[in-house]
Amino acid sequence: MRERISGTRGFTLVELLVVIAIIGVLVGLLLPAVQAAREAARRMSCSNNFKQLGLGMHNYHAAYDALPIHGTGPVAQPPVITAGNGQQNWWSNTDVSAHWRLSALVGITPFIEQQAIWEQISNPLVKRTDNQAIAPGGVATSPWPAMGPTPQQLQYPPWATDIPTLRCPSDPGVGLPALGRTNYALNLGDSIVFAHQGTGNYQNPLDATYTSNARAACRGVFVTHSKTAFRDILDGTANTIMMGEIPTDLGDGDKRTVQTLNPNVQPNQYNNPKWCEDQSQIDPARPQFWKTTGLTFENSSNRRGYRWADFFVTNTGCFTILPPNTELCGVNNIGNYATAGVGSRHQGGAHVLMADGAVKFVTDSIEAGNNRAANVQPAGTGATAPGSMSPYGLWGALGTRANKETVSSF
């Protein structure tokens, strides 16, 4: 027995190191596969969220015979006057009404399993995000109005709520300065001209100028401040994009999620969608990011996907002008013209929701015509005249609802 015990030996240090090295190599080989499997699962979950939004849109349409309006809500009474110009403006912030600022995502909340949040929105509410039982006037007897204040108000609980169906699990963005984030935006077409105004003269809803401009340039499934329906999609619901995926801003200068502030000279942007790039605003050493010097950016609370309830283009709008994952080129403020495309945290492209409810993944390399071609516009001539074919190839054709373009596959 003694001889047997004395002859027993353990592992040597070299043997242990060899085993550890082998395990390390195996882990190194398996880790990318594990990460790829996780991303595939996140991408599938993102696609499922989009399908739920598609069902919500179709159920809303079945109930009301129209799609939810993008840019809606009660107008403040008495009017909210913006200091300096003496006018009531659609971009004004107020605690006494939603002021025509609500996105179409608000309307479908009861159709995507969010009845509870819709009940809070559609009724007066005496509650604040910080749990103080007071509202705008500072007393409990003065509740938030039905349909809420304008969507920048942090202390209104619904606007600060992250709705899981509106979030792609591949996007890591969380918390302030954003409120309730969204990774899904409404398709406004292939032209930024008047897209932020639409038919939107709420002081005179029958204003023929707004209606004429919108009819000429606003060619997406959603037209700001206007009611649209599936019957308006003459190109076919299977051939027309209804919504697109967007990444939310992480505060890192990503060219897709924060706009540079440029002089308010709209023709620069809508006559050349690559204007910001042509001004050398993108960092050549880091092509996904803006330069870190010499540029002014939109303030930290007004960035891509930061407010699901807000109809501003940067928050909940997208265009089929530049291919997926290209830059967000804007003018002097968030509520104005901006070439805001689709994009994602997935590799190589982004999801889109077709008007028939199908979800497809569009690659960054989709055929998109001439990236520097001018947008179709009311006063345009030749290739930019109202009714012209989209200058942005297959990608632009997918974004127009009634342009009679043929789309075979993509």
LUMMITI-665106 format. One record per residue (C-alpha): x, y, z. Coordinates in steps of 0.5 Angstrom, whole numbers, plus 500, padded with zeros to 3 digits. Layout:
# residues N
XYZ ...
This chain:
# residues 410
500500500 506505502 509504495 502505491 501511495 508514494 508512487 502517486 503523482 499529480 500534474 506538473 506546472 508545465 502540464 497545467 499551463 498547456 491545458 490552460 493554453 488549450 482552453 484559451 485557444 478553444 475559447 478564442 475560437 468559440 467566442 466569435 461564434 457565440 457573439 455571432 449567435 447572440 447578434 443573430 438572436 438580437 436581429 431576429 428579435 428586432 425583426 419580430 418587433 417590426 412585425 408587431 409594429 406592422 400588425 399594429 399599423 394594420 389593426 389601427 387601419 382596420 379600426 379607423 380606415 386610415 393610418 395614424 397621423 404623423 404630427 398630430 395632437 391638440 393645438 394650444 388654446 390660447 395660442 403659444 406665442 414664440 418670443 420675438 416673432 409674435 406667432 404661434 409656431 408648430 415647433 413651440 414647446 408647451 405644457 398645456 397641449 401636445 401642439 401638433 407634435 405627436 408622432 404616428 407611434 403614439 396612435 398605435 400604442 393600444 394596438 401594440 399591447 400598450 393600452 396602459 400607456 395609452 390610457 395615461 396619454 388619452 386622459 388628464 394625468 396628475 403624475 410626474 416622472 419624479 413621482 411628485 403628484 404635481 403637474 405643469 401649474 405646480 398644483 395637484 389640481 392642474 393635471 397634464 392635459 389629455 394627449 399630454 404636453 409637447 414631447 420634450 417634457 421629461 416630467 410627463 411619464 409616458 414620454 419618458 417611458 421606453 416601450 420594448 416593442 420600439 427598441 432593437 436589442 442590438 442598440 445599446 442606447 439607454 437613459 438621459 438625455 434621451 427620453 423614451 427611445 425608438 429604433 423605428 421611424 416612419 417613412 416620409 418618402 424620397 424628398 426632404 422638401 416640406 417633409 417637416 411641414 407637410 400639410 401643416 398650417 394649423 392656423 388655416 388647415 385649408 391653406 392651399 400652398 401647404 397642400 400643394 407643396 405636400 402633394 408635390 414633394 411628400 411622397 412617402 406612406 406618411 405625410 406630416 400632419 395629414 391622414 393617409 391610408 392603404 388606398 393611397 399606396 398605388 405602387 402596391 403595399 408589397 413594394 412600398 416601405 412603411 417604416 425603417 430602422 434607425 440607430 439611436 445616438 450614443 453621444 459618440 459623434 456617429 454621423 448617422 445619429 447626430 446632425 451637424 448644424 449648418 446655415 439655414 440654406 435649404 437648397 444646399 441639402 435638398 439639391 445635394 443630399 451629400 452636401 455635408 460630406 462635400 463640405 468635408 465634415 466627415 472624419 477621413 480617419 473614422 468614416 463613420 463619425 463626424 470631425 471632432 473640431 470645426 463643427 457645431 452639433 445639435 444639442 444633446 437632448 435632440 438626437 436620433 431616436 431620442 423621443 418616440 412621441 415626437 414627430 420631428 424628423 430626427 426623432 421618428 422620420 426617415 427617407 429613402 434618399 441615401 442608402 442605409 447607414 449614411 450620414 444625417 445631414 441637416 440645417 440649423 435646428 432639429 425641427 427643420 430639413 434633414 436628410 435622415 436615412 435608415 440605419 442600424 447596429 446590425 452588420 451591413 444594413 438595416 430592417 425595413 417594414 413594408 406596407 403589407 407587413 413584411 419585414 426585410 433586411 436592406 443592405 448598405 449596397 442597395 442600388 440608390 441612383 445618384 446620391 447627389 441628385 436634387 430632391 423632387 420639389 414643388 418648383 422643380 423642373 426636369 428630373 426634379 419636377 413633381 411626379 418625376 421618377 425617384 432619382 435615387 434608384 431602387 431605394 428611392 422607388 421603394 420609398 414612394 407610395 404612388 409613383 408608378 415605378 416597377 420594383 421587381 426584387 431587392 
